[in-house]
Amino acid sequence: MNRGKILSVAVAVVLLGTSAYLFARNGRHRSTANPPVPIVCESCGKEFYIKSNDAEPICPSCGKSATVRRLYFRCTQCGHLFVAFEFDPEKQMAREPGGGWYPRTECPLDAPCPKCGARTEYVSDVRKLRE
């Protein structure tokens, strides 16, 4: 073998080893195609996360079925993060936190910021904001 081939093989081995090391250290890149969904248990009040395609969320604290999902919004002006609505996909009902239930079709698609009243945007992956 000549020196050029040996050098090429050595560079390939180093690059492959570096890639494997970085992958093992950082883990897989979290996909945004299926973001985690914030769920709140009505029995004990604990908030936890599931993948949006999970069949039935079970509360890790009390073990009961929890279906109430939280919709987080962030203010575009002051950056305040808040729960604007909670909804139950099984019953097709929605509510403002602490309020009464009403049909989900009546749930507005936006909510003004409770701090400054400015326009807000829906946050699909709230864990990214909390990290």
Contacts in CASP RR format, 6 or more apart in sequence:
PFRMAT RR
TARGET T0000
AUTHOR 0000-0000-0000
METHOD contacts of the structure
MODEL  1
MNRGKILSVAVAVVLLGTSAYLFARNGRHRSTANPPVPIVCESCGKEFYI
KSNDAEPICPSCGKSATVRRLYFRCTQCGHLFVAFEFDPEKQMAREPGGG
WYPRTECPLDAPCPKCGARTEYVSDVRKLRE
32 124 0 8 1.000
32 125 0 8 1.000
34 51 0 8 1.000
34 52 0 8 1.000
34 53 0 8 1.000
35 52 0 8 1.000
35 124 0 8 1.000
35 125 0 8 1.000
36 49 0 8 1.000
36 50 0 8 1.000
36 51 0 8 1.000
36 52 0 8 1.000
36 125 0 8 1.000
36 127 0 8 1.000
37 49 0 8 1.000
37 50 0 8 1.000
37 51 0 8 1.000
37 52 0 8 1.000
37 69 0 8 1.000
38 47 0 8 1.000
38 48 0 8 1.000
38 49 0 8 1.000
38 69 0 8 1.000
38 70 0 8 1.000
38 72 0 8 1.000
38 126 0 8 1.000
39 47 0 8 1.000
39 48 0 8 1.000
39 49 0 8 1.000
39 50 0 8 1.000
39 57 0 8 1.000
39 59 0 8 1.000
39 66 0 8 1.000
39 67 0 8 1.000
39 68 0 8 1.000
39 69 0 8 1.000
39 70 0 8 1.000
40 46 0 8 1.000
40 47 0 8 1.000
40 66 0 8 1.000
40 68 0 8 1.000
40 69 0 8 1.000
40 70 0 8 1.000
40 86 0 8 1.000
41 47 0 8 1.000
41 48 0 8 1.000
41 59 0 8 1.000
41 61 0 8 1.000
41 62 0 8 1.000
41 64 0 8 1.000
41 66 0 8 1.000
41 68 0 8 1.000
42 66 0 8 1.000
42 68 0 8 1.000
43 59 0 8 1.000
43 62 0 8 1.000
43 64 0 8 1.000
43 66 0 8 1.000
44 59 0 8 1.000
44 61 0 8 1.000
44 62 0 8 1.000
44 64 0 8 1.000
46 59 0 8 1.000
46 60 0 8 1.000
46 61 0 8 1.000
46 62 0 8 1.000
47 70 0 8 1.000
48 57 0 8 1.000
48 59 0 8 1.000
48 60 0 8 1.000
48 61 0 8 1.000
48 66 0 8 1.000
49 127 0 8 1.000
50 57 0 8 1.000
56 65 0 8 1.000
56 67 0 8 1.000
57 65 0 8 1.000
57 66 0 8 1.000
57 67 0 8 1.000
58 64 0 8 1.000
58 65 0 8 1.000
58 66 0 8 1.000
59 65 0 8 1.000
59 66 0 8 1.000
67 88 0 8 1.000
67 89 0 8 1.000
67 90 0 8 1.000
68 86 0 8 1.000
68 87 0 8 1.000
68 88 0 8 1.000
69 86 0 8 1.000
69 87 0 8 1.000
69 88 0 8 1.000
69 89 0 8 1.000
70 83 0 8 1.000
70 85 0 8 1.000
70 86 0 8 1.000
71 83 0 8 1.000
71 84 0 8 1.000
71 85 0 8 1.000
71 86 0 8 1.000
71 87 0 8 1.000
71 122 0 8 1.000
72 81 0 8 1.000
72 82 0 8 1.000
72 83 0 8 1.000
72 84 0 8 1.000
72 122 0 8 1.000
72 123 0 8 1.000
72 126 0 8 1.000
73 81 0 8 1.000
73 82 0 8 1.000
73 83 0 8 1.000
73 84 0 8 1.000
73 110 0 8 1.000
73 111 0 8 1.000
73 113 0 8 1.000
73 120 0 8 1.000
73 121 0 8 1.000
73 122 0 8 1.000
73 123 0 8 1.000
74 80 0 8 1.000
74 81 0 8 1.000
74 82 0 8 1.000
74 120 0 8 1.000
74 121 0 8 1.000
74 123 0 8 1.000
74 129 0 8 1.000
75 81 0 8 1.000
75 82 0 8 1.000
75 113 0 8 1.000
75 115 0 8 1.000
75 116 0 8 1.000
75 117 0 8 1.000
75 118 0 8 1.000
75 119 0 8 1.000
75 120 0 8 1.000
76 118 0 8 1.000
76 119 0 8 1.000
76 120 0 8 1.000
76 121 0 8 1.000
77 113 0 8 1.000
77 116 0 8 1.000
77 118 0 8 1.000
77 119 0 8 1.000
78 113 0 8 1.000
78 115 0 8 1.000
78 116 0 8 1.000
78 118 0 8 1.000
79 113 0 8 1.000
80 113 0 8 1.000
80 114 0 8 1.000
80 115 0 8 1.000
80 116 0 8 1.000
81 123 0 8 1.000
81 126 0 8 1.000
81 129 0 8 1.000
82 113 0 8 1.000
82 114 0 8 1.000
83 97 0 8 1.000
84 96 0 8 1.000
84 111 0 8 1.000
84 120 0 8 1.000
85 94 0 8 1.000
85 95 0 8 1.000
85 96 0 8 1.000
85 97 0 8 1.000
85 107 0 8 1.000
85 111 0 8 1.000
86 94 0 8 1.000
86 95 0 8 1.000
86 96 0 8 1.000
86 97 0 8 1.000
87 93 0 8 1.000
87 94 0 8 1.000
87 95 0 8 1.000
87 104 0 8 1.000
87 107 0 8 1.000
88 94 0 8 1.000
88 101 0 8 1.000
91 101 0 8 1.000
92 103 0 8 1.000
92 104 0 8 1.000
92 105 0 8 1.000
93 101 0 8 1.000
93 102 0 8 1.000
93 103 0 8 1.000
93 104 0 8 1.000
94 101 0 8 1.000
94 102 0 8 1.000
94 103 0 8 1.000
94 104 0 8 1.000
94 106 0 8 1.000
94 107 0 8 1.000
95 101 0 8 1.000
95 102 0 8 1.000
110 119 0 8 1.000
110 120 0 8 1.000
110 122 0 8 1.000
111 120 0 8 1.000
112 118 0 8 1.000
112 119 0 8 1.000
112 120 0 8 1.000
113 119 0 8 1.000
113 120 0 8 1.000
123 129 0 8 1.000
END
